[in-house]
Amino acid sequence: MLRFALFAAALALTAGTAVRAEDKPQATPAVVEGVTVAEFGDIMIKAGYQAKVGVDSDNLPVIDSKASGMNFWVYLYNCEGAEPQKCRRVQFQSSFKTDKAMQDKALEWNNKKVAGRASNDKENTYFDYLIDCGGGVSSANLSQNLERFDTLMAEFTTYIGWR
């Protein structure tokens, strides 16, 4: 009986100090108002994408990549501050050689779908997806948007009959 009383007392003392997993404070992801081209390149690599960082013909940051066997580019806009500049807008873009029927379907996409935007220029169709970092985003959110673009690009090319 004495053993039981000691065990019950020890249990009572530790019950108030035990920390359950759900009581532990969760680490809050870092929220940023912009991202550098190198930071976004690292996010892409961690998500399993290739990322060749460079600049375009206007000397603006761009990342060349590939997803689902298709090339795409990541452009960064509204870049401010000291080097390396933080950019508030990230645009994913892909382009495809298309015929008239595919271009008509691309414009139909704009009327039927919420995410992703299509535009046509001569024999090319462009597909893009924009992220605005204003108000803050986390690395996880940027990675999710990258994966979302990959999924949308595959859906888009199927929709217009390119694949």
Residue, then its C-alpha position, 0 to 999 in steps of 0.5 A: m500500500l505504501r508503494f502505491a501511495l508513493f507512486a500516486a504522489a510522484l505521479a501527481l507531482t509530475a502530472g502538472t509539469a508534463v508537456r504534451a506535444e500539442d502544448k509545445p510552441q510550434a516554430t513560426p515560419a519566417v515570413v518575408e516581404g520579398v525574396t532574392v533571386a538566389e533565395f528563390g533558386d534555393i527554394m526551387i532546388k530544395a523542392g526538386y527543381q533545377a534552377k539556373v540563376g541569371v539575368d534577362s536581356d533587360n538585366l532583370p533577374v531570371i531563373d531557368s528551370k524545367a518541370s514535367g519535361m517542359n522549360f519554364w522561367v521565373y522572373l522577379y519584379n519590384c526588386e528593391g534595396a541593397e544587393p542582393q535585392k528583395c523582389r516582391r513579385v515572382q512570375f512563372q512563365s512557359s511558352f509553347k509553339t502553337d497553332k490557331a486551334m491551340q491558341d483559341k483553347a488557350l484563350e478559352w482557358n482564361n475564361k474558364k479557369v481561375a489560376g494561370r493566364a494564357s496569352n498568344d503572340k504569333e505562333n507562340t502561346y505563353f502561360d504564366y502564374l504570378i505571386d505577390c509577396g506583399g504582406g508576407v510569404s513563407s518559404a513553404n508558401l513559395s514552394q507550394n506556389l512553385e508546385r502549383f505552377d508545375t501542376l497548372m502548366a501540365e493541366f494547361t498543355t493538356y487542355i490546349g492539346w499541346r501534349 
